[in-house]
Amino acid sequence: MNADFSPAFLKAQGPVPYNMTNDYMFRAVLQSSNKVLRGLICSLLHLSERKVVSVEITNPVILGETVTDKEFRLDINVVLNNHALINLEMQIANKLNWRERSVMYLCRSFDQLNHGQDYLDAKPAVHIGFLNYTLSEEQPEFYATYKLINVKNHQKYSDSLTLHVVDLSRTGLATEEDKKYHIHEWAMLFKAATWEEIKMLASRDEYLQEASETIFRMSADDLVRKRCRDREEYYQDLRSYERKIEQDRIEHEQDIRSYKRKIEQDQTKYARAIAEKEAEIAQDRIAHERIVAEKEEEIRQLRAQLARLENNNNS
């Protein structure tokens, strides 16, 4: 184990109260340590440390301050080298709107020109989302990058807008390139459930070490821990709400299936009744036609007898 670790951190063991999938802990760690923020961005964007001059958070919050709105945004807006606008967001709840949401946030970040500025002055915008679920089960991917391209020949249209998605639930799909830049190790650190796991990852490099120690420091802060608990309660409420919606959906579908079965049964019943009535009518028609034929035959015979009587009288 690295001798530079603090003694208190070295003694830490057992479950981690809140790891970085908690969006408040995510915010607290990245806001508290510029080194961690810098290391994470370098990893994700495949940048060398010497190319990063400055990393500045433009929407800091007062850590530990009471949050009255549990749905407030904890995404982090960053200016990299006074050139690129980066938005980082941790999202563990699948609200079924990530694609539209991430595109909207990306476009908002890009739309930063003041009146009179030239379009060439627009800073490129990058949105990086950390999800704990898979966007596409048909084509799962650990670290995906999206840009504006020509759909026919895949020629890049512009570098102004870029979307990155890290699927924390698919670290097993990390490519060799992902591993080269330690992206899978960051993902493992975010999800680490015990201090033993965190200390193992912390030994990999100085940025993961700094992140691990910062998680430890933030976990010891009563106010930060309380805000993390608030977020956990919010997501528990959200999951309960989602389960209720899913249960209602299932019950609704069951009601629809029962209603459809009732309709099908009624249709079968009425079709059978109609068939029986049509058969009865057909039988009545046949009987009626037989009676008519018999009556017509009687009339014919009576007319024949009448004709014979008339002939006899005339003779």
Disulfide bonds with the S-S distance in Angstrom:
none
